[in-house]
């Protein structure tokens, strides 16, 4: 790559250089996108597929004495943080699986 002294160039020269750099970048991007399309078998590859569990409801795992619940996802609720600071353990609020309401056993498929 040529070593260019940018401080000695005129404004017109810098603008021309900028146009050439932009054109080269666009060409390279198009080439990389063509290569990606060939690798993906014609399917467009979009980044950030996310989790398959995102947005799904899960049964609560923890319950406060006042009835508030938490599924164990995301930030800990304020009632739980306050209780932990008050020397309680997380296991003290665990909901026993056998005591959950509304949960049915699934039938096995034969």
SULGITA-V11504 format. One line per field, one symbol per residue. ss: DSSP state (a for helix, b for strand, c for the rest). phi: phi as a letter, one per 30 degrees, with the letter a starting at -180 (. if undefined). psi: psi as a letter, one per 40 degrees, with the letter a starting at -180 (. if undefined). A space follows every 50 residues. Layout:
ss=???
phi=???
psi=???
This chain:
ss=cccccaaaccaaaaaaaaaaaaaaaaaaaaaaaaaaaaaccccccccccc cccccccccccbbcccccbbcccccccaaaaaaaaccccaaaabccaaac cccccccccc
phi=.ddcdddcdddddddddddddeddddddddddddddddddijddccdidi ddcdiddbddcbbdddjdbbdjcidddeddddddddiccdddcdddddcd ciccdddddc
psi=hihhhddeiidddddddddddddddddddddddddddddefeihhhifdi ieeheihiiidihideeiiheeiaihiddddddddffiidedehhhdeeh iehiiiiih.
